[in-house]
Amino acid sequence: MSTSHSHFLHAKHNCDFLKSFYKSYAYNDWAITVSFYSALHIVEGAIFEKKKLKFSGEVITISHSDELERMIKKGKIQMNNPPTSLHLLRQSIVNENFKEIAEALYFLYNQSKTARYEKYQLENYIVNFSINYLNTIIKWAKRNFKSKFPITPISL
């Protein structure tokens, strides 16, 4: 079972990897994708830490966003039009519970999707925006999880 600590360490691992190559701008698709997956692990660590979250106006208890899919399929959570992917379910949790980082995560999700499936040669400024949005999420996590969070913002 994953813990907040394991998610935060995975995010740190991803950020360390990102720092090793993003300034070359040779692999912008990977820089954006790694930024998103770093943010994703930070969010999953936050979900694990908080556990009691709002989802569609109801209070639920989960340790990981993938529990939502099972809860919806088993009828434990009623939704008329559930999001079509785990990423969008997670975004719903972020929108309701972690509003400060909702825009940043959504930007990273969309750019990562573009980089992975549509266009791998993205402009350098998109990488810089991605790093800035990742830094927004890192700073938010540092404020909220202090000693448990081992990541420092990435310098451009």
C-alpha positions in Angstrom: 0.0 0.0 0.0 1.3 3.5 -0.9 1.7 6.1 1.8 2.0 9.8 1.7 5.7 9.3 2.3 6.1 6.9 -0.6 4.2 9.3 -2.9 6.3 12.3 -1.8 9.5 10.3 -2.4 8.3 9.2 -5.8 7.6 12.9 -6.6 11.1 13.8 -5.4 12.6 11.1 -7.6 10.7 12.4 -10.6 11.7 16.0 -9.8 15.4 15.0 -9.5 15.2 13.4 -12.9 13.4 16.4 -14.3 16.2 18.7 -13.0 18.8 16.6 -14.8 17.6 17.4 -18.3 14.8 20.0 -18.7 17.1 23.0 -19.3 18.4 21.4 -22.5 14.9 21.7 -24.0 15.8 18.6 -26.1 13.0 16.5 -24.6 10.2 18.9 -23.9 7.6 16.2 -24.1 9.3 14.3 -21.3 9.9 17.4 -19.2 6.1 18.2 -19.3 5.1 14.6 -18.7 7.5 14.2 -15.7 6.2 17.5 -14.3 2.7 16.2 -14.4 3.5 12.8 -12.8 5.5 14.6 -10.1 2.4 16.7 -9.4 0.2 13.6 -9.5 2.3 11.9 -6.7 2.2 15.1 -4.6 -1.6 15.1 -4.9 -1.9 11.4 -4.1 0.3 12.0 -1.0 -2.1 14.9 0.0 -5.1 12.6 -0.5 -3.5 10.0 1.7 -2.7 12.6 4.4 -6.2 14.1 4.4 -8.3 11.0 3.9 -11.6 12.7 4.6 -12.4 14.6 1.4 -15.4 16.1 -0.3 -16.5 14.5 -3.5 -19.6 15.6 -5.4 -20.7 17.4 -2.2 -20.4 14.3 0.0 -17.7 13.6 2.5 -15.8 10.4 1.7 -12.9 8.6 3.2 -10.2 7.3 0.8 -6.4 6.9 0.8 -5.9 7.0 -2.9 -7.9 8.4 -5.8 -8.1 5.0 -7.5 -10.5 4.0 -4.7 -13.1 6.3 -6.3 -13.5 4.2 -9.4 -14.3 1.1 -7.3 -16.7 3.1 -5.1 -18.6 4.4 -8.1 -18.7 0.9 -9.8 -20.0 -0.7 -6.5 -22.6 2.1 -6.1 -21.1 3.5 -2.9 -20.9 6.9 -4.6 -23.7 8.0 -6.8 -22.9 10.1 -9.9 -25.0 10.8 -12.9 -22.1 11.4 -15.3 -18.9 10.1 -13.7 -15.6 11.4 -15.2 -14.3 9.0 -17.9 -10.8 8.6 -16.4 -9.0 8.3 -13.1 -7.1 11.5 -13.9 -10.5 13.4 -14.2 -11.8 11.8 -11.0 -8.6 12.9 -9.2 -9.1 16.4 -10.7 -12.6 16.5 -9.2 -11.1 15.8 -5.8 -8.5 18.5 -6.3 -11.2 21.0 -7.5 -13.2 20.4 -4.3 -10.5 20.0 -1.7 -7.3 21.6 -2.9 -8.6 24.6 -4.8 -5.2 26.4 -4.6 -3.6 23.9 -7.0 -6.6 22.9 -9.2 -5.6 25.1 -12.1 -2.0 24.0 -11.9 -2.8 20.3 -12.0 -5.3 20.7 -14.8 -2.7 22.6 -16.9 -0.1 19.9 -16.3 -2.6 17.1 -17.1 -3.6 18.8 -20.4 -0.1 19.6 -21.5 1.1 16.1 -20.6 -1.7 14.6 -22.6 -0.8 16.7 -25.6 2.9 15.8 -25.2 2.1 12.1 -24.9 -0.5 11.7 -27.6 -0.6 14.6 -30.0 2.6 16.6 -30.3 5.9 15.7 -28.7 7.8 18.8 -29.9 6.4 21.5 -27.6 7.7 25.0 -27.3 10.2 25.8 -24.6 7.8 28.3 -22.9 5.4 25.4 -22.3 8.1 23.6 -20.3 8.7 26.8 -18.3 5.0 27.2 -17.6 4.9 23.5 -16.6 7.8 23.9 -14.2 6.2 27.0 -12.7 2.9 25.2 -12.2 4.8 22.2 -10.7 6.5 24.7 -8.4 3.1 26.1 -7.4 2.1 22.6 -6.3 5.4 22.0 -4.5 5.1 25.2 -2.5 1.5 24.3 -1.6 2.6 20.9 -0.4 5.5 22.4 1.6 3.1 24.7 3.4 0.6 21.9 4.1 2.8 19.0 4.9 6.0 20.7 6.2 8.4 18.0 7.6 6.8 15.2 5.5 7.6 16.8 2.2 11.1 16.4 0.9 11.0 18.5 -2.3 12.2 22.0 -3.0 11.0 24.1 -5.9 12.8 23.7 -9.2 14.8 26.7 -10.4 14.3 27.8 -14.0 
